C-alpha cells in the first residue's frame, strides 16, 4: 500500500508492505501523481516496507530522478540496511538523501495493546 500526502512544499509517500515485482502495476499511476504535484521535496517513508526488490528500487530511482531533473530532492526515511543495500547495488544511492534518525512508532495490533520494542 502506498499513500500520498502533500504540504505546500513537500510530497510524502508512505509505503507499507512489499515494494516489489508483484506491486509494479501501481507504480506508473503513483509516479504520475507525484510528478504532477510538482513539489520540490519528496519524502519517502519506508518504515513499514517489509521487502524491496530491484523493481521496487527502480520505482524509487525513477521518482528521485524525476525530482532531480526539476531541481528537487528525495529523502528516504525509515530505510533499513537491506533496502539501502539494494539501492547501492543498483548504483543509485547518491540520488537520495538518507534520514537515518527517523523511525515510526510500532503499529498497534488488532488486540489494541501497543507493541513494545525490546532493545
Backbone as a printed PyTorch tensor [residue, N CA C, xyz], in Angstrom:
tensor([[[  0.8330,  -1.1630,   0.0000],
         [  0.0000,   0.0000,   0.0000],
         [  0.8870,   1.2380,   0.0000]],

        [[  0.5470,   2.1940,  -0.8280],
         [  1.2790,   3.4450,  -0.9020],
         [  0.2840,   4.5830,  -0.7520]],

        [[  0.5290,   5.4360,   0.2420],
         [ -0.3150,   6.5990,   0.4710],
         [  0.4710,   7.8500,   0.1240]],

        [[ -0.2200,   8.8440,  -0.4150],
         [  0.4080,  10.1100,  -0.7960],
         [ -0.2030,  11.2190,   0.0540]],

        [[  0.6800,  12.0070,   0.6720],
         [  0.2510,  13.1900,   1.4250],
         [  1.0440,  14.3810,   0.9120]],

        [[  0.4380,  15.5740,   0.9710],
         [  1.1330,  16.7560,   0.4730],
         [  1.0510,  17.9020,   1.4630]],

        [[  2.0370,  18.7690,   1.3610],
         [  2.0400,  20.0630,   2.0270],
         [  2.4440,  21.0560,   0.9400]],

        [[  2.5050,  22.3360,   1.2310],
         [  2.8500,  23.2900,   0.1690],
         [  4.1870,  23.0220,  -0.5350]],

        [[  5.1700,  22.4680,   0.1700],
         [  6.4800,  22.2560,  -0.4390],
         [  6.8910,  20.7950,  -0.5490]],

        [[  6.1190,  19.8930,   0.0680],
         [  6.5580,  18.5030,   0.1850],
         [  5.4690,  17.5210,  -0.2340]],

        [[  5.9050,  16.4680,  -0.9130],
         [  5.0580,  15.3020,  -1.1270],
         [  5.6550,  14.1780,  -0.2980]],

        [[  4.8180,  13.4770,   0.4440],
         [  5.2860,  12.3500,   1.2490],
         [  4.5830,  11.0890,   0.7820]],

        [[  5.3960,  10.0680,   0.4840],
         [  4.8640,   8.7400,   0.1800],
         [  5.0910,   7.8740,   1.4020]],

        [[  4.0520,   7.2360,   1.8870],
         [  4.1760,   6.2890,   2.9850],
         [  3.9150,   4.9120,   2.3900]],

        [[  4.9420,   4.0740,   2.4570],
         [  4.8580,   2.7560,   1.8310],
         [  4.7660,   1.6950,   2.9210]],

        [[  3.8110,   0.7780,   2.7630],
         [  3.6460,  -0.3290,   3.7010],
         [  3.5840,  -1.6290,   2.9090]],

        [[  4.2410,  -2.6500,   3.4250],
         [  4.2360,  -3.9550,   2.7640],
         [  5.3920,  -4.0970,   1.7980]],

        [[  5.2090,  -4.9410,   0.8030],
         [  6.2660,  -5.2250,  -0.1540],
         [  6.3030,  -4.1730,  -1.2540]],

        [[  7.5110,  -3.8400,  -1.6650],
         [  7.7460,  -2.9260,  -2.7860],
         [  8.5250,  -3.7490,  -3.8040]],

        [[  7.7720,  -4.4890,  -4.6230],
         [  8.4290,  -5.4640,  -5.4840],
         [  7.6560,  -5.6820,  -6.7790]],

        [[  8.0870,  -6.6760,  -7.5220],
         [  7.5130,  -7.0030,  -8.8240],
         [  5.9940,  -7.1810,  -8.7700]],

        [[  5.4980,  -7.7750,  -7.7050],
         [  4.0570,  -8.0150,  -7.5810],
         [  3.2540,  -6.7190,  -7.4730]],

        [[  3.8920,  -5.6340,  -7.0600],
         [  3.2090,  -4.3550,  -6.8760],
         [  3.4200,  -3.3900,  -8.0390]],

        [[  4.1580,  -3.7920,  -9.0560],
         [  4.5920,  -2.8680, -10.1080],
         [  3.4640,  -2.2350, -10.9170]],

        [[  2.2990,  -2.8540, -10.9700],
         [  1.1940,  -2.2940, -11.7580],
         [  0.7480,  -0.9230, -11.2510]],

        [[  0.9270,  -0.6640,  -9.9650],
         [  0.5090,   0.6250,  -9.4150],
         [  1.5780,   1.7080,  -9.5560]],

        [[  2.8150,   1.3440,  -9.8710],
         [  3.9140,   2.3060,  -9.9130],
         [  3.7180,   3.4390, -10.9240]],

        [[  3.3050,   3.1670, -12.1640],
         [  3.1530,   4.2850, -13.1200],
         [  2.1380,   5.3320, -12.6810]],

        [[  1.0180,   4.8980, -12.1400],
         [ -0.0070,   5.8510, -11.6870],
         [  0.5030,   6.6910, -10.5250]],

        [[  1.1690,   6.0640,  -9.5740],
         [  1.7020,   6.7970,  -8.4290],
         [  2.7810,   7.7700,  -8.8780]],

        [[  3.6680,   7.3220,  -9.7570],
         [  4.7270,   8.1980, -10.2700],
         [  4.1260,   9.4050, -10.9850]],

        [[  3.1070,   9.1920, -11.7830],
         [  2.4600,  10.2990, -12.4970],
         [  1.8280,  11.2850, -11.5210]],

        [[  1.1960,  10.7780, -10.4710],
         [  0.5940,  11.6650,  -9.4720],
         [  1.6530,  12.4800,  -8.7450]],

        [[  2.7570,  11.8200,  -8.3520],
         [  3.8320,  12.5170,  -7.6310],
         [  4.4550,  13.5860,  -8.5180]],

        [[  4.7620,  13.2390,  -9.7480],
         [  5.3680,  14.2120, -10.6710],
         [  4.3950,  15.3630, -10.9260]],

        [[  3.1230,  15.0520, -11.0660],
         [  2.1110,  16.0790, -11.3120],
         [  1.9490,  17.0650, -10.1690]],

        [[  2.2950,  16.6580,  -8.9530],
         [  2.1830,  17.5520,  -7.8020],
         [  3.2760,  18.6210,  -7.8000]],

        [[  4.3870,  18.3430,  -8.4590],
         [  5.4790,  19.3070,  -8.6710],
         [  6.0000,  19.9510,  -7.3890]],

        [[  6.1570,  19.1560,  -6.3380],
         [  6.7450,  19.6590,  -5.0980],
         [  8.2660,  19.5270,  -5.1810]],

        [[  8.9790,  20.4190,  -4.5100],
         [ 10.4400,  20.4090,  -4.5370],
         [ 11.0330,  19.2740,  -3.7190]],

        [[ 10.3290,  18.8310,  -2.6910],
         [ 10.8470,  17.7920,  -1.8120],
         [  9.9080,  16.5970,  -1.8180]],

        [[ 10.4820,  15.4370,  -2.0640],
         [  9.7470,  14.1790,  -1.9700],
         [ 10.3370,  13.4040,  -0.8020]],

        [[  9.4920,  13.0790,   0.1760],
         [  9.9060,  12.2620,   1.3050],
         [  9.2590,  10.9000,   1.1390]],

        [[ 10.0850,   9.8690,   1.1630],
         [  9.5840,   8.5010,   1.0310],
         [  9.7790,   7.8100,   2.3700]],

        [[  8.6720,   7.5100,   3.0370],
         [  8.6940,   6.8650,   4.3440],
         [  8.6780,   5.3550,   4.1340]],

        [[  9.7870,   4.7140,   4.5090],
         [  9.9520,   3.2730,   4.2880],
         [  9.8410,   2.4630,   5.5820]],

        [[  9.3480,   3.0800,   6.6550],
         [  9.2890,   2.4030,   7.9540],
         [  8.5210,   1.0860,   7.9050]],

        [[  7.5030,   1.0120,   7.0850],
         [  6.6350,  -0.1720,   7.0640],
         [  6.8850,  -1.0820,   5.8510]],

        [[  7.9840,  -0.8440,   5.1280],
         [  8.3200,  -1.7150,   3.9970],
         [  8.8500,  -3.0350,   4.5510]],

        [[  8.2580,  -4.1310,   4.0820],
         [  8.6800,  -5.4490,   4.5530],
         [  9.6860,  -6.1070,   3.6250]],

        [[  9.6740,  -5.7240,   2.3390],
         [ 10.6040,  -6.2970,   1.3680],
         [ 10.6720,  -5.3780,   0.1650]],

        [[ 11.8660,  -5.2040,  -0.3850],
         [ 12.0300,  -4.4390,  -1.6170],
         [ 12.9890,  -5.1880,  -2.5330]],

        [[ 12.5810,  -5.3530,  -3.7820],
         [ 13.4770,  -5.9590,  -4.7700],
         [ 13.9260,  -4.8860,  -5.7620]],

        [[ 14.5930,  -5.3080,  -6.8230],
         [ 15.1140,  -4.3370,  -7.7950],
         [ 13.9980,  -3.5920,  -8.5260]],

        [[ 12.8210,  -4.1900,  -8.6520],
         [ 11.6860,  -3.4990,  -9.2730],
         [ 11.2310,  -2.3370,  -8.3930]],

        [[ 11.1490,  -2.5690,  -7.0980],
         [ 10.8110,  -1.5010,  -6.1650],
         [ 11.8820,  -0.4250,  -6.1490]],

        [[ 13.1400,  -0.8480,  -6.1950],
         [ 14.2410,   0.1130,  -6.2360],
         [ 14.1600,   0.9580,  -7.5050]],

        [[ 13.8410,   0.3420,  -8.6340],
         [ 13.7210,   1.0860,  -9.8980],
         [ 12.6130,   2.1320,  -9.8010]],

        [[ 11.5230,   1.7990,  -9.1180],
         [ 10.4360,   2.7480,  -8.9020],
         [ 10.9280,   3.9510,  -8.0970]],

        [[ 11.6250,   3.6890,  -6.9980],
         [ 12.1590,   4.7780,  -6.1750],
         [ 13.1730,   5.6140,  -6.9500]],

        [[ 14.0060,   4.9490,  -7.7290],
         [ 15.0170,   5.6420,  -8.5410],
         [ 14.3420,   6.5590,  -9.5540]],

        [[ 13.2750,   6.0810, -10.1860],
         [ 12.5790,   6.9100, -11.1780],
         [ 11.9620,   8.1430, -10.5250]],

        [[ 11.4330,   7.9820,  -9.3100],
         [ 10.8760,   9.1260,  -8.5930],
         [ 11.9660,  10.1430,  -8.2590]],

        [[ 13.0890,   9.6490,  -7.7540],
         [ 14.1990,  10.5430,  -7.3880],
         [ 14.7640,  11.2370,  -8.6180]],

        [[ 14.8810,  10.5090,  -9.7060],
         [ 15.4340,  11.0850, -10.9360],
         [ 14.5050,  12.1650, -11.4950]],

        [[ 13.2030,  11.9250, -11.4660],
         [ 12.2380,  12.9320, -11.9320],
         [ 12.3290,  14.2010, -11.0980]],

        [[ 12.4330,  14.0450,  -9.7960],
         [ 12.5570,  15.2050,  -8.9210],
         [ 13.8450,  15.9620,  -9.1470]],

        [[ 14.9340,  15.2290,  -9.3120],
         [ 16.2460,  15.8580,  -9.5340],
         [ 16.2540,  16.6670, -10.8170]],

        [[ 15.5990,  16.1710, -11.8520],
         [ 15.5330,  16.8930, -13.1350],
         [ 14.7950,  18.2150, -13.0030]],

        [[ 13.9220,  18.3310, -11.9950],
         [ 13.1960,  19.5840, -11.7400],
         [ 13.8820,  20.4280, -10.6670]],

        [[ 15.0500,  19.9950, -10.2170],
         [ 15.7720,  20.7300,  -9.1870],
         [ 15.3480,  20.3830,  -7.7710]],

        [[ 14.6140,  19.2980,  -7.5960],
         [ 14.1410,  18.8880,  -6.2750],
         [ 15.0440,  17.8620,  -5.6230]],

        [[ 14.6220,  17.3880,  -4.4710],
         [ 15.3780,  16.3970,  -3.7110],
         [ 14.4340,  15.3070,  -3.2240]],

        [[ 15.0050,  14.1280,  -3.0000],
         [ 14.2410,  12.9980,  -2.4860],
         [ 14.9140,  12.4840,  -1.2240]],

        [[ 14.1290,  12.3620,  -0.1580],
         [ 14.6250,  11.8850,   1.1270],
         [ 14.0110,  10.5260,   1.4130]],

        [[ 14.8560,   9.5840,   1.8110],
         [ 14.3760,   8.2880,   2.2790],
         [ 14.4520,   8.2960,   3.7960]],

        [[ 13.3370,   7.9900,   4.4380],
         [ 13.3700,   7.8940,   5.8960],
         [ 12.8460,   6.5400,   6.3320]],

        [[ 13.4170,   6.0570,   7.4350],
         [ 12.9880,   4.7630,   7.9590],
         [ 13.4490,   3.5840,   7.1340]],

        [[ 14.4580,   3.7860,   6.3070],
         [ 15.0000,   2.7190,   5.4520],
         [ 15.8680,   1.7820,   6.2880]],

        [[ 15.7390,   0.5050,   6.0840],
         [ 16.6650,  -0.3750,   6.7900],
         [ 17.8640,  -0.6840,   5.8960]],

        [[ 18.8310,  -1.3490,   6.4730],
         [ 20.0940,  -1.5970,   5.7710],
         [ 19.9260,  -2.4120,   4.4930]],

        [[ 19.0020,  -3.3670,   4.4940],
         [ 18.8490,  -4.2020,   3.2920],
         [ 18.2860,  -3.3810,   2.1290]],

        [[ 17.3710,  -2.4270,   2.4270],
         [ 16.8350,  -1.5730,   1.3640],
         [ 17.9120,  -0.6370,   0.8250]],

        [[ 18.7230,  -0.0940,   1.7130],
         [ 19.8350,   0.7550,   1.2780],
         [ 20.8260,  -0.0430,   0.4410]],

        [[ 21.0360,  -1.3080,   0.8130],
         [ 21.9330,  -2.1710,   0.0480],
         [ 21.4120,  -2.3860,  -1.3710]],

        [[ 20.1060,  -2.6190,  -1.5150],
         [ 19.5270,  -2.8090,  -2.8510],
         [ 19.7730,  -1.5610,  -3.7050]],

        [[ 19.5520,  -0.3790,  -3.1410],
         [ 19.7850,   0.8680,  -3.8840],
         [ 21.2640,   1.0630,  -4.2020]],

        [[ 22.1170,   0.6490,  -3.2880],
         [ 23.5590,   0.7530,  -3.5260],
         [ 23.9910,  -0.1820,  -4.6520]],

        [[ 23.4930,  -1.4010,  -4.6550],
         [ 23.8150,  -2.3590,  -5.7200],
         [ 23.3300,  -1.8390,  -7.0710]],

        [[ 22.2130,  -1.1340,  -7.0720],
         [ 21.6910,  -0.5430,  -8.3070],
         [ 22.4830,   0.6960,  -8.7210]],

        [[ 23.4070,   1.1410,  -7.8830],
         [ 24.2220,   2.3100,  -8.2030],
         [ 23.4710,   3.6220,  -8.0850]],

        [[ 22.4560,   3.6690,  -7.2230],
         [ 21.5890,   4.8420,  -7.1830],
         [ 21.4960,   5.5150,  -5.8230]],

        [[ 22.2860,   5.0880,  -4.8730],
         [ 22.1660,   5.6350,  -3.5310],
         [ 22.4090,   7.1380,  -3.4890]],

        [[ 23.2560,   7.6420,  -4.3880],
         [ 23.5770,   9.0760,  -4.3880],
         [ 22.3970,   9.9520,  -4.8470]],

        [[ 21.3450,   9.3470,  -5.3910],
         [ 20.1550,  10.1150,  -5.7870],
         [ 19.3070,  10.5380,  -4.5940]],

        [[ 19.5820,   9.9560,  -3.4400],
         [ 18.7390,  10.1410,  -2.2620],
         [ 19.4960,  10.7970,  -1.1180]],

        [[ 18.7510,  11.5900,  -0.3570],
         [ 19.2220,  11.9980,   0.9630],
         [ 18.6580,  10.9630,   1.9260]],

        [[ 19.4590,  10.5200,   2.8530],
         [ 19.0280,   9.4910,   3.7880],
         [ 18.7960,  10.1320,   5.1580]],

        [[ 17.6230,   9.8840,   5.7460],
         [ 17.3220,  10.3160,   7.1010],
         [ 17.4750,   9.0880,   7.9930]],

        [[ 18.6620,   8.9180,   8.6020],
         [ 18.9070,   7.7050,   9.3840],
         [ 18.2710,   7.7310,  10.7710]],

        [[ 17.8010,   8.8960,  11.2070],
         [ 17.2950,   9.0320,  12.5710],
         [ 15.7990,   8.7930,  12.7080]],

        [[ 15.0700,   8.8580,  11.6040],
         [ 13.6130,   8.7190,  11.6760],
         [ 13.2260,   7.2660,  11.9270]],

        [[ 12.2410,   7.0720,  12.7850],
         [ 11.6140,   5.7560,  12.9240],
         [ 10.1830,   5.9730,  13.3900]],

        [[  9.2870,   5.2280,  12.8240],
         [  7.8800,   5.3260,  13.1820],
         [  7.6160,   4.4960,  14.4290]],

        [[  6.5880,   4.8680,  15.1570],
         [  6.1700,   4.0690,  16.3040],
         [  5.6340,   2.7340,  15.7960]],

        [[  5.8310,   1.6780,  16.5490],
         [  5.2860,   0.3760,  16.1340],
         [  3.7680,   0.4370,  16.0270]],

        [[  3.2290,  -0.3130,  15.0940],
         [  1.7740,  -0.3390,  14.9190],
         [  1.1160,  -1.0630,  16.0850]],

        [[ -0.1000,  -0.6570,  16.3770],
         [ -0.8760,  -1.3380,  17.3950],
         [ -1.5960,  -2.5090,  16.7320]],

        [[ -1.3890,  -3.7180,  17.2240],
         [ -2.0530,  -4.8810,  16.6100],
         [ -3.5560,  -4.8730,  16.8930]],

        [[ -4.2470,  -5.7910,  16.2810],
         [ -5.7050,  -5.8670,  16.4110],
         [ -6.1520,  -6.0390,  17.8610]],

        [[ -5.2770,  -6.5030,  18.7440],
         [ -5.6490,  -6.6850,  20.1500],
         [ -5.8380,  -5.3540,  20.8530]],

        [[ -5.3090,  -4.2530,  20.2690],
         [ -5.4190,  -2.9490,  20.8890],
         [ -4.3010,  -2.6590,  21.8780]],

        [[ -3.4440,  -3.6540,  22.1070],
         [ -2.3200,  -3.4630,  23.0170],
         [ -1.1120,  -3.0120,  22.2040]],

        [[ -0.5590,  -1.8220,  22.5190],
         [  0.5780,  -1.3270,  21.7390],
         [  1.7650,  -2.2960,  21.8010]],

        [[  2.5010,  -2.3460,  20.7030],
         [  3.6950,  -3.1690,  20.6280],
         [  4.8010,  -2.4670,  21.3900]],

        [[  5.4970,  -3.2090,  22.2310],
         [  6.6300,  -2.6530,  22.9740],
         [  7.8910,  -3.2890,  22.4100]],

        [[  8.7950,  -2.4300,  21.9190],
         [ 10.0420,  -2.9530,  21.3800],
         [ 11.0420,  -3.1340,  22.4980]],

        [[ 11.6910,  -4.2670,  22.5020],
         [ 12.7570,  -4.5350,  23.4750],
         [ 14.0800,  -4.4270,  22.7650]],

        [[ 14.9570,  -3.6130,  23.3120],
         [ 16.2680,  -3.4330,  22.6770],
         [ 17.3530,  -3.8250,  23.6190]]])
